[in-house]
Amino acid sequence: MAIILKGDKEIENIPSIKAKSLRINLNKDIYGTFAEIGAGQETVRNFFRAGGASGTIAKAMSAYDKDFSDAIYGAENDGRYVTEPRLKKMLSHEMRLMEERLRGKYPEKLFFSYANTVTTIDFAKKYKGHGWVGIRFQVDPSEDYNEIILHIRFHQTEARLQQETLGKLGVNLIYGAFYKHNKPKKLLKYLYDHLERDTIEIDTINFSGPRFKDVDNRLMSLQLVKNGMTEAVMFDKNGNNVLAAALLYKKNVLALRGSFRPVTKVNMSMYKESYEMFLSENKVDRDKTEVIFEITLSNLKSLGEIDEVDFIDRADLLCSLGQTVMISNFKEYYRVVEYFSNYTKARMGLAMGVNNLVEIFDENYYRHLSGGILEAFGKLFYRDLKVYLHPMKDPHTGQIIDSDSLKVHPRMKELYKFFKFNGKVVDITNYDLKGLDIFSRSVLSKIEEGTNDWQDMLPEGIADLIMEKGLFGWSSKKNKTEQTL
């Protein structure tokens, strides 16, 4: 049992990896299989070492040879092995064998199948490795199976250390599945018991099954970012978690950052016009282009805390418009570009307003970097990247401000001119002049006040969704207004 101390105060008892393994081994109801590919049998080894494993482990295997693996689980259409479909095949195959061979003999057992398919760091240490880990399990023999599937990225630089880390993670997952399934948010945190956060990254997780019927996997993704388990997560227009590596691989990427609270006509105008401009660039193929609407973690905070209801409201609206949403822990734009560059070397675009561009040229934005703004700009603009700038209207003079008339700090003028002269910053010229008077914060105020003069500021169908679902507090405010009449 490990004791975590904060000052002189004991704040939590964390069972050791051995204690977790032993508790599962000594539970006469838990019985299952282990199938591990790519890093040895690192998880099941902990259960063998803990003792009492004969009542828990039905089978442990590693179909390490690819041909043998294909003979058991079937070949993948894309020929790859470290994929989510491969993991699901492993879980399904092993559980089917358990049911066929042992259910009649053990009707009261809680069956599980644990699997991982990973690749550890290569010999040249160029690729650190990644993998899929999952468990299919019961907490009642009369219920259907539950499932937890996650994707990991290794950050250690030795294969042996990665193997040990994977083994600990596997024990934490199995232990959490049986003993913490009723607290999925805490289960996430417990996955890092006895692991340093910088050794392994969990960038995707999905819960399914009867015990998780009320779990919103988008909120689980948000927890990954909030807890520092990963820097960004994505989900598609259907609200499903998606792996960035799979979505962005060799794709052109156009990103738009905003609060989208709520998404307005000017947001969608910026998207549509920048998208057409992006597609007109050389080496940009419509079929190989992804558009990402990014919300930073700081934009999700309300009074210092993450407002999960507000997060779901924004996500629902963007997804209803058919958009892919990314939640990130990136404050600076260059970090967004670096993140995308992990998965693609193709052309990228950033669509933004004038205020955002002025902020990029603020030296104070980069005080934490030893190379300051020059280091940041090296990371940002040495890529095949272009900024599509949406104009704004000066609220005092009514002047339209674009790339020619915006003002940066005097020390930044020549740097700004350099990037503009080299075509890194281009204006969106086909915009709606009336849209320049629309701001998300003013729309939100009107919604909260229960007025009826905000609907036309939003894309078609969005106002109806807000009123129908009572998003951003609309229903409660509207009801209060009606009750006073």
Beta strands, then each sheet from edge to edge (+ up, - down):
strand 1: 2-6
strand 2: 9-14
strand 3: 30-37
strand 4: 57-61
strand 5: 110-119
strand 6: 130-137
strand 7: 146-154
strand 8: 200-208
strand 9: 232-235
strand 10: 241-242
strand 11: 252-257
strand 12: 289-296
strand 13: 301-302
strand 14: 305-306
strand 15: 324-328
strand 16: 348-353
strand 17: 385-390
strand 18: 392-393
strand 19: 400-401
strand 20: 425-427
sheet 1: 1+ 2-
sheet 2: 4+ 3+ 5+ 6- 7+ 8-
sheet 3: 10+ 9- 15+ 12+ 11+ 16+ 17+ 20+
sheet 4: 13+ 14-
sheet 5: 18+ 19-
end
